């Protein structure tokens, strides 16, 4: 394989991993929604299934941490890619923010509540 094929392969695997993590987060949140809907449909007390629902929510938190890590991995790969002078490759959505390369504080978008 030439350099372009190798880089494209890694980029494709990275994009697939990002999509898989997002899909897992979506599925896990659907599970929590299902728990709540089932409890309501069965007229069960809000305390029923509390532990299992909490475990599902822990899973969502872990998946969120995994998503943050894969985004950081993406940023590091982008830096490596530029340092090695491999040019431009795009797999997946092309409009990718470079927030990790040039972080800017955003004002006006979010506000604190007290």
Secondary structure, DSSP 8 states (H G I E B T S, - for coil): --HHHHHHHHHHHHHHHHHHHHHHHHHHHHHHHHHHHHHHHTT--TTTTHHHHHHHHHHHHHHHHHHHHHHHHHHHHHHHHHHTT------S-S----TTTS-----SS-----
